[in-house]
Amino acid sequence: MSVLVFVLAAAAGGAGAAARYAVDIGIARLAGRRFPWGVFLINLTGSFLLGLVTATLPDAGFVIGTGFLGGYTTFSTAMIDAVALWRDGERPASFFSCAGMLILGILAAVAGLTLGAAL
């Protein structure tokens, strides 16, 4: 793999992180911060898009998948949000955040792969 591909992936990762921040802030303004809807939506759309990219653009997978979508999605923030909900006594919301993101994330990835294969 060339140095250029690594530089492109790094730049794409920065763009993905900026996109994550913008989406998270935008969703929080609309839905509030009681539940981490921004991170939830980010991880679901990231799962879908990674499935789509994997199926349709395998040669661009490193730059788009590892770079942009790696910077865009965020497992660690999702876990911190779930722990914060648990600590705040919001145990059903904490469970929904974890289980919902896992189950819906898998379904989103399958949908992306399926759509990509059909294109």
Backbone bond lengths (Angstrom), bond angles and torsions (degrees), N, CA, C in turn:
res aa  C-N    CA-C-N  psi(-1)  N-CA   C-N-CA  omega(-1)  CA-C   N-CA-C  phi
1 M - - - 1.441 - - 1.529 108.24 -
2 S 1.302 116.35 137.67 1.462 119.90 -174.72 1.523 112.16 -81.60
3 V 1.315 114.15 162.14 1.469 120.92 176.67 1.526 109.72 -61.06
4 L 1.318 116.60 -37.47 1.466 120.57 179.72 1.525 111.24 -58.75
5 V 1.326 117.48 -41.59 1.471 120.75 179.73 1.526 110.06 -63.51
6 F 1.327 117.63 -40.87 1.462 120.25 177.67 1.528 111.48 -65.06
7 V 1.309 117.20 -40.46 1.470 121.06 178.28 1.528 109.68 -64.63
8 L 1.326 116.88 -43.05 1.466 120.72 177.93 1.526 111.21 -62.81
9 A 1.331 117.35 -41.21 1.466 120.74 178.61 1.530 110.81 -64.53
10 A 1.326 116.85 -40.38 1.468 120.40 178.10 1.526 111.05 -64.15
11 A 1.322 116.74 -44.04 1.467 120.66 177.89 1.520 110.53 -64.05
12 A 1.327 116.26 -41.63 1.466 120.32 178.68 1.531 110.40 -64.60
13 G 1.338 117.41 -36.86 1.459 121.16 176.78 1.522 111.94 -61.94
14 G 1.325 116.26 -41.13 1.467 119.93 176.38 1.517 111.36 -63.90
15 A 1.331 116.30 -41.46 1.469 120.40 177.98 1.521 110.50 -65.00
16 G 1.336 117.19 -39.02 1.465 120.39 177.99 1.522 111.95 -63.99
17 A 1.332 116.36 -40.87 1.467 120.23 178.45 1.526 110.86 -64.64
18 A 1.327 117.12 -40.00 1.469 120.63 177.33 1.522 110.62 -65.39
19 A 1.332 116.57 -40.31 1.468 120.34 177.76 1.528 110.22 -63.86
20 R 1.337 116.91 -41.38 1.469 120.45 178.23 1.523 110.43 -59.21
21 Y 1.311 116.87 -46.27 1.458 121.05 -179.98 1.533 110.76 -60.68
22 A 1.323 116.92 -45.33 1.469 120.83 -179.10 1.529 111.44 -63.65
23 V 1.327 116.69 -43.67 1.470 119.76 179.54 1.521 110.19 -65.88
24 D 1.323 117.41 -44.57 1.462 120.89 -178.91 1.528 111.03 -61.19
25 I 1.307 117.25 -45.38 1.467 120.86 178.90 1.528 110.61 -64.27
26 G 1.325 116.62 -44.48 1.466 120.65 -179.94 1.518 112.59 -61.32
27 I 1.323 117.03 -44.78 1.467 120.70 179.18 1.521 110.23 -66.98
28 A 1.327 118.28 -40.03 1.468 121.21 179.10 1.522 111.11 -61.99
29 R 1.320 117.00 -36.56 1.471 119.79 177.17 1.519 111.57 -66.16
30 L 1.313 116.62 -34.44 1.466 120.80 -179.79 1.525 112.34 -81.05
31 A 1.324 116.85 -43.71 1.461 120.53 -170.59 1.534 114.10 -107.97
32 G 1.319 117.65 -7.61 1.460 120.15 -176.58 1.519 110.93 85.39
33 R 1.319 115.29 178.30 1.475 120.31 -175.80 1.525 112.54 -110.34
34 R 1.317 118.26 7.83 1.470 119.15 -178.94 1.524 111.34 -61.62
35 F 1.337 116.84 -39.53 1.467 122.73 175.67 1.523 107.15 -123.26
36 P 1.329 118.35 141.61 1.470 121.00 -176.25 1.538 112.88 -78.07
37 W 1.334 116.81 63.93 1.461 120.90 -178.70 1.521 112.37 -61.98
38 G 1.315 117.75 -33.04 1.460 120.31 179.94 1.521 111.73 -62.03
39 V 1.316 116.92 -51.29 1.466 121.47 -179.83 1.530 109.70 -64.48
40 F 1.326 116.56 -38.75 1.460 121.34 178.14 1.532 109.81 -58.78
41 L 1.329 116.63 -50.92 1.466 121.68 -179.64 1.533 111.20 -64.96
42 I 1.301 116.91 -41.43 1.471 121.75 179.08 1.528 110.62 -58.10
43 N 1.319 117.28 -47.97 1.459 119.74 -177.24 1.527 112.01 -70.05
44 L 1.331 117.74 -33.36 1.470 119.40 176.67 1.526 111.39 -70.34
45 T 1.318 117.16 -45.73 1.470 118.77 179.31 1.523 110.50 -67.00
46 G 1.326 117.43 -35.58 1.459 120.61 177.01 1.519 111.54 -63.86
47 S 1.329 117.39 -40.13 1.467 121.22 177.95 1.525 110.37 -64.11
48 F 1.322 116.07 -44.45 1.464 120.23 178.38 1.532 110.85 -61.79
49 L 1.318 116.02 -48.69 1.462 120.00 -177.64 1.527 112.65 -64.95
50 L 1.332 117.39 -36.57 1.456 119.53 177.47 1.529 110.75 -65.73
51 G 1.325 116.77 -39.43 1.457 119.82 175.02 1.512 111.30 -61.85
52 L 1.323 116.68 -43.75 1.463 122.05 179.81 1.528 111.12 -63.68
53 V 1.315 117.04 -45.86 1.469 121.89 179.95 1.528 110.44 -64.64
54 T 1.319 116.74 -42.49 1.465 121.04 -179.80 1.522 110.92 -60.17
55 A 1.338 116.15 -39.29 1.461 120.06 -177.66 1.521 113.40 -80.06
56 T 1.321 117.74 -28.27 1.470 119.38 -172.13 1.521 114.57 -109.58
57 L 1.322 117.49 -29.93 1.465 121.20 -175.75 1.523 111.15 -130.97
58 P 1.326 118.05 60.61 1.473 118.48 -175.32 1.520 113.88 -59.64
59 D 1.322 117.66 -30.57 1.470 119.53 179.85 1.525 112.50 -72.64
60 A 1.308 116.92 -22.11 1.466 121.01 179.34 1.525 111.36 -97.64
61 G 1.326 116.02 4.86 1.458 120.61 -175.42 1.511 114.85 -58.01
62 F 1.333 117.95 -37.25 1.460 119.40 -178.10 1.522 111.11 -67.85
63 V 1.311 116.90 -46.55 1.467 120.09 -177.94 1.525 110.69 -70.67
64 I 1.327 116.90 -48.38 1.467 119.57 -176.84 1.529 111.15 -78.53
65 G 1.339 116.43 -47.79 1.459 120.16 -176.48 1.511 113.26 -71.51
66 T 1.319 116.38 -61.55 1.457 120.27 -179.08 1.518 111.26 -69.53
67 G 1.333 116.32 -41.53 1.463 120.61 -178.38 1.515 112.69 -73.40
68 F 1.336 116.45 -82.40 1.468 120.38 -173.24 1.528 112.26 -60.83
69 L 1.333 116.96 -54.24 1.466 119.28 -175.22 1.524 112.13 -71.21
70 G 1.333 117.17 -28.25 1.464 119.97 173.57 1.521 111.63 -65.54
71 G 1.335 116.48 -37.13 1.465 120.48 176.09 1.524 112.50 -76.58
72 Y 1.320 116.01 -28.96 1.473 121.84 -177.04 1.529 112.29 -76.22
73 T 1.331 117.14 -46.37 1.462 119.79 -177.50 1.519 110.47 -83.19
74 T 1.334 115.98 161.38 1.445 118.55 -174.85 1.526 112.44 -153.35
75 F 1.310 116.00 98.24 1.466 121.58 177.16 1.527 110.33 -70.03
76 S 1.314 117.02 -44.70 1.468 120.32 -174.75 1.525 111.95 -62.91
77 T 1.326 117.82 -42.14 1.463 119.80 178.38 1.522 110.57 -65.11
78 A 1.323 116.72 -38.12 1.463 120.36 178.07 1.526 110.59 -60.42
79 M 1.326 117.40 -40.64 1.460 120.29 -179.40 1.531 111.84 -70.63
80 I 1.325 116.83 -39.35 1.471 120.14 177.07 1.527 109.90 -63.71
81 D 1.331 116.88 -41.35 1.469 120.68 177.44 1.528 110.56 -61.69
82 A 1.335 117.34 -42.00 1.465 120.75 179.78 1.526 111.19 -64.39
83 V 1.323 116.83 -40.85 1.469 120.53 177.57 1.531 110.25 -65.37
84 A 1.314 117.12 -41.05 1.473 120.71 179.10 1.529 110.37 -62.65
85 L 1.318 117.09 -42.79 1.471 119.84 176.77 1.529 110.25 -60.88
86 W 1.331 116.94 -44.01 1.465 121.45 179.75 1.525 110.91 -60.66
87 R 1.331 115.90 -47.37 1.480 120.85 179.65 1.519 111.87 -61.82
88 D 1.336 116.38 -32.79 1.465 120.70 -179.23 1.527 112.36 -82.39
89 G 1.325 116.28 6.08 1.456 120.04 178.78 1.520 114.39 83.41
90 E 1.311 116.69 7.26 1.468 121.90 179.89 1.527 109.40 -92.90
91 R 1.328 115.94 59.84 1.461 119.84 -173.81 1.528 113.86 -64.10
92 P 1.339 120.07 -42.85 1.478 118.06 176.45 1.536 111.99 -61.25
93 A 1.315 117.10 -39.08 1.466 120.13 178.85 1.530 110.60 -67.14
94 S 1.327 117.13 -37.79 1.461 121.23 177.55 1.525 110.13 -62.81
95 F 1.330 116.72 -45.45 1.458 120.76 178.51 1.526 110.93 -63.22
96 F 1.346 116.60 -45.44 1.461 120.22 179.54 1.520 110.87 -61.38
97 S 1.313 116.82 -39.92 1.457 120.57 179.49 1.524 110.52 -59.01
98 C 1.319 117.21 -47.25 1.479 120.97 -178.58 1.523 111.97 -73.23
99 A 1.314 116.17 -56.26 1.468 120.14 -175.72 1.527 111.20 -67.18
100 G 1.327 115.80 -41.39 1.463 119.22 179.82 1.510 112.21 -63.95
101 M 1.318 116.48 -42.60 1.462 119.87 179.69 1.525 110.71 -65.77
102 L 1.329 117.61 -38.80 1.455 120.70 179.19 1.532 111.01 -66.23
103 I 1.309 116.65 -53.67 1.471 120.43 -176.65 1.523 111.06 -65.72
104 L 1.327 116.87 -49.38 1.463 119.62 -179.52 1.522 111.72 -68.05
105 G 1.337 117.16 -31.36 1.463 120.39 176.59 1.518 111.74 -65.08
106 I 1.322 116.19 -41.57 1.468 119.77 176.52 1.526 109.95 -63.29
107 L 1.330 116.65 -45.22 1.469 120.06 179.12 1.526 111.46 -63.57
108 A 1.324 117.25 -36.91 1.472 120.60 178.11 1.523 110.39 -66.37
109 A 1.328 116.94 -41.23 1.476 120.32 178.51 1.525 110.24 -64.32
110 V 1.315 117.30 -42.04 1.465 121.25 177.38 1.524 110.16 -62.58
111 A 1.335 116.80 -42.37 1.470 120.35 178.46 1.523 110.88 -62.35
112 G 1.325 117.50 -42.47 1.460 120.70 178.29 1.516 112.51 -64.11
113 L 1.321 116.51 -44.10 1.461 120.94 177.21 1.529 111.10 -63.00
114 T 1.334 116.72 -42.44 1.458 121.71 -179.32 1.520 111.12 -65.45
115 L 1.327 116.42 -46.63 1.458 119.89 178.07 1.518 110.55 -62.53
116 G 1.321 116.41 -44.21 1.456 120.67 179.67 1.523 112.40 -60.89
117 A 1.321 117.42 -39.45 1.464 121.42 178.95 1.531 111.09 -68.01
118 A 1.336 115.75 -29.77 1.470 119.63 -178.83 1.527 112.65 -80.29
119 L 1.327 117.47 -18.52 1.463 120.17 -178.15 1.507 112.89 -77.47
